[in-house]
Amino acid sequence: MSQSHRQPGPYALTGLACLFLCTAQAQVSGSAGLVSDHMYRGMSLSSGKPAARLSLDIDDASGWFAGGQVVSGQLAMQSHRTAQWLGYAGYARRLESGLSWEAGISAYAFHGVPGWNFREVFAGLSFDNYSARLHYAPDYLGFRERTLYAELNGGGALTQDWRYFWRAGYLSAPGNADSSRAEGRLGIGTSLAGWQVQLSIEAARLRGRGGYDAYGRPLAVSGQVRGKTVLGVARGF
């Protein structure tokens, strides 16, 4: 998943449709499903409640890619569910060594709370089942904070039917150390009757002095670790 920016949701999906129509070499995939909690970098964007999610991804043979998703989220200051949009686009290239690199931009929008909207630029490397990516946001979640987010991802097969996956990430806010946090995800997944099922543990080590900020976010006590078990089911198309 930058502020008083335009909401990218409708624009992102329209752009994806245009890209699909304009190139015959594009591969289109998507999924629709439910998660028991919409977690984003160690924090819940659905107030700890289940959320529906719809996603669409387009990959072109030339290396260009784009995608988007919409989630029925609920922020801390909201009394009901609203749409949360993500749109992204970029370029990826695979080298003869097998190493791949990518770079792009992503935009997030929260219906009803435009102050949370933000954009990021990202760059990453991947090899086999491992990837690393660095994100930079000039105004993360509208908090007037510059942030860098670094993540490592991996996974593999456990058995013929089961696989494991993991992520380790760190969000750094140079101008406000209390916003920095380490977070991670560890889970397993399988396919049942055409449905993808995942069970994961999400954890974050937070910093702060407790209480709440101006956006209604609960502030952490320094060193506090929060964990959450998340179940997700999705059907691809």
C-alpha positions, 0 to 999 in steps of 0.5 A: 500500500502521499497527502492532498493528492488526487485519488488514484483509484479510478484513474489507475483502473482506467489506465490499466484498461488502456494499457491492456487495449494498447498492447497485444503482448500484455498478460493480465491477471487478477484476484478477488478475495477476503482477508481477516485483517487488512495489514499494511507494513505492520499496521491495520488499515481495516481497524482489525476487521475483515476486508474484501480485496480486488486486484488487477495486474498487467505485465507487458513483454517489453518490461512495462508493468502496472496494477491496482487494487481496491480494499474495503478498509476502515481507518481509525477515525472512520465509523464505516468502511470505505474504499482504499485504492492502490495503483502502480506502474513501472519497468522491469528488466531481466539480466543475463545473469538471472538477476532482475531489476525494477523501478516505478511509482505507486499511489495510494488513496483513501476515500473520505480521508484525502489527507492520508493519500500519498505517493512513493517511488521504488526500486528493487532487485530480485533473483530466484525466489528472493527480492529486495525493494526500497521505497521513498515517500516525500509525505508518508500517509499525509503525516508530513514525514519523509520515509524510506521503507526497505523490504526483503521477501522470499519463499519456496515450496514446503511440499507439493501442495504447500508453500511458505513465504516471508517478508522483513521490512523497516520503515525509517522516518528521519525527521521523526524517530517515533514513526520508525518501525521494524515489521515482518510477515511469515506464512504458509499457503496452498490451493484448494478447489481453485482458491488460494488460501494463506495463513500468516503472522504479521508482527511489528516492533513499534516506537513511541510514547503511547497515546494517540496522534492527530489522525487517531493512530495509536502511538506505540510504547517504545520497544512494543511488539504487536502481532496479528494472525491473518487468514486470507482467501482469494480466487484468481482470474 
